[in-house]
């Protein structure tokens, strides 16, 4: 991934930081940490199921 793409991710998360993080946290992250965070925030989105009958959620 090139530097421009990484900076686009950084801007995306600075404009809308994940819960529990601040814009300052995102600015201070290394490129590798930023890419890891993006991966884990978006991995397997289609496989997370919420159940109305139980507490929590299940990841398959």
C-alpha positions as CSV (number, residue, x, y, z in Angstrom):
1,X,0.0,0.0,0.0
2,X,1.4,3.4,-0.9
3,X,1.8,6.4,1.3
4,X,-1.1,8.2,-0.3
5,X,-3.5,5.4,0.5
6,X,-2.3,5.2,4.0
7,X,-2.9,9.0,4.5
8,X,-6.4,8.6,3.0
9,X,-7.1,6.0,5.8
10,X,-5.6,8.3,8.4
11,X,-7.9,11.2,7.2
12,X,-10.9,8.8,7.2
13,X,-10.3,7.9,10.9
14,X,-9.3,11.4,12.0
15,X,-12.6,12.6,10.7
16,X,-14.5,9.8,12.3
17,X,-12.4,8.1,15.0
18,X,-13.4,4.6,16.3
19,X,-15.1,4.5,19.7
20,X,-12.6,4.9,22.5
21,X,-10.0,6.7,20.3
22,X,-9.4,10.4,19.7
23,X,-8.2,12.3,16.7
24,X,-4.9,12.7,18.4
25,X,-4.5,9.0,18.9
26,X,-5.0,8.5,15.1
27,X,-2.5,11.2,14.2
28,X,0.2,9.6,16.5
29,X,-0.3,6.0,15.1
30,X,2.3,4.5,13.0
31,X,1.4,3.5,9.4
32,X,1.5,-0.2,10.3
33,X,-0.7,0.3,13.4
34,X,-3.2,2.3,11.3
35,X,-3.4,-0.4,8.7
36,X,-3.8,-3.1,11.4
37,X,-6.6,-1.2,13.0
38,X,-8.4,-0.8,9.7
39,X,-8.0,-4.5,9.0
40,X,-9.5,-5.5,12.3
41,X,-12.3,-3.0,12.2
42,X,-13.4,-4.2,8.8
43,X,-12.5,-7.9,8.8
44,X,-15.4,-10.4,8.5
45,X,-18.1,-7.7,8.6
46,X,-20.5,-10.0,6.9
47,X,-20.0,-12.7,9.5
48,X,-21.1,-10.8,12.6
49,X,-24.6,-11.7,13.7
50,X,-26.6,-10.1,16.5
51,X,-29.2,-12.1,18.3
52,X,-32.3,-10.6,19.8
53,X,-32.7,-13.6,22.1
54,X,-29.3,-13.4,23.7
55,X,-26.9,-10.9,25.1
56,X,-23.9,-10.0,22.9
57,X,-23.1,-11.1,19.5
58,X,-21.5,-14.0,17.7
59,X,-18.7,-14.0,15.2
60,X,-18.6,-17.0,12.8
